[in-house]
Amino acid sequence: MYSINKLKKDETYSIIHYTGFICILLGLLMLVPVSVALIYGEYHYIIPFVYSAVISVVFGFILYKFFKNTQEISLKSAMIFATIIWLVASAIAALPFYFSGDLSYLNSYFEAISGLTTTGFSMYNNLDAVSYTMNFWRGFMQWFGGIGIIVMALTILSSPSINVMRMYSAEGREERLVPSIRHTTRIIVYIYMGYTVFSIILFLLAGMSLFDAIFYAFSALSTGGFATHNASLGFYHSIWIEIAAMIVMVIGATNFAIHYAVLKGKWTEYFKDIETKVAYSLMIIGTILVAVFLYNGTYYGHDSLLSLRYSLFQVVSALTTTGLQTASGSEISYQWEGMGIFVLTIVMMVGAGACSTGGGIKWLRIGILIKGMWWQIKSLLLPKNAVISHKIHHVDELKLDNEVLRLTGLFVFSYLLIYMLSVIIILFYYQNVPPVMFEVASAMSNVGLGSGLMTASSPAVTKVVFMADFWIGRLEIWPILLLTVILIQNAVRK
């Protein structure tokens, strides 16, 4: 047991070495908002970003230079690295918020980890008063957090192929667009950048200003959900902006492997894929249920089209794990209570596509479990010697074995267990069950849809629980469970 849990010195050095590289990269990215401060005359924000960048680069250089990477890292080491780097990156990304005086450090860390994990809960009390510079940093954090800190680093990192493969897998990604992992990461980055430009143009055509178009391209494509106004996208009262946002959100929540197939001309793959079938089935069913519920209420004046409009946008935002809203938190808390909150909670937990910018359990796992249930029913109805094909279509025809079904079931069980533990803790501070279950689901699935429960004045314990949920949801549980077990067993041994 000791040999399993103890990291060798060289493995520890490799983890620290790669952590230093990420810190250097993050420090350089922090210089980008300086140009925004210069453009908009917000000069007092230049120093906080420069200080933060210098600290990050110097700290990263020390780690990178003095802790050499001398051997190939194991999958265990890669998973521990992936687990730790999101905490370290968030601690550094929080510095501009803190140095500027906008937020306390706890709230700064909350804002940073919410941004990097593309969750979208914010600690700013009044988003309408946030500066251009800070808004750009909030959106930019979500943009590079959406593609993945490690994936972005792997496109330029000089490292043995086996290290690249293991770090790629450790961040919760499995699909290879091409045989080479390094080439795969670069293709993902190119696709992501192309869609970013497309999203900016789409928002501009829908009527947004250039700054807002860039910000919401970052926010929607990364399925992050940060907004520049308290009313989120409801501020614009524009159906064209809502349509543009839904298109971008669906793009962000779609598996990069499917994007790659479509961009290569294989359009039918999109409609044949099990993830697409799960996503659109849930989208249609969820939208109809919520629209009927809202229509039967009085708040939207029994207007069927208005009810459908609000329902569709919130369901798409929840299912893609984005978190942009056209219904305010108070509306969701009081007017959507019942069927509305229930449906949004379920689709948030289901989440987005695998190998996408979204979170949640993922469409693929739900598809596998539904297929598994159907295969089990058929096995009970058909003769014992009947052969049941255990195949699904996911970019290609895939044959599933019992091991895949077992791991999928364990993941869903672990997800629900952590979700319930989080709900129990939050209920010690807030006794209203529906909004607590709603917002914890939003946090665990990296969504950010809010009913007004989590604010800057919330108890520190609830903020820590939410931050842990952001972190766990982004890394898809297993790396964090591995690190937790190692720490506990090492503590018991001592």
ZICOR-V932379 format. One line per field, one symbol per residue. phi: phi as a letter, one per 30 degrees, with the letter a starting at -180 (. if undefined). burial: # if it has 24 or more other C-alpha atoms within 12 Angstrom, else .. A space follows every 10 residues. Layout:
# ZICOR-V932379
phi: ???
burial: ???
This chain:
# ZICOR-V932379
phi: .dddcddded ddddddeddd ddddeddddd dddddddddc icddcddedd edddeddded dddddcbdcc addddddddd eddddddddd ddddeddddd idbdddddde dddddddhcj dbcddbddcd dddddddddd eddddddjed eddddbddae eddddddddd dicbdcdbed dddddddedd dddddddedd ddddddjddd ddddeddddd ddhcjdbcbe dhddedhbdd dddedddddd eddceddded ddddjcdded dddddddddd dddddddddd dddddddcdc ihcddddddd dedddddddd hcjdbccded dddcdcejdd dddddddddd icddhbdcci djeddddddd dddddddddd ddedddccdc bbcbibdccc cddddddddd ddddeddded ddedddddcb cddedddddd ddddchcjdb cjdcbdcdee edddddddde ddddchiedd dddddddddd dddd
burial: ......#... ########## ########## ####.##... ....###### ########## #.##..###. .######### ########## ########## .##.###### ########## ####.....# ########## ########## #####.#.#. ..######## #######... ##.######. ###.##.### ####.#.#.. ########## ########## ####.#.... ########## ########## #.......## ..######## .##..##### #####....# .....##### ########## #########. ###.###.## ########## ########## #########. ##..#..... .........# .####....# ....#..#.. ##..##.##. .##.###... ..######## ########## ######.... .######### ########## ###..#.... ....
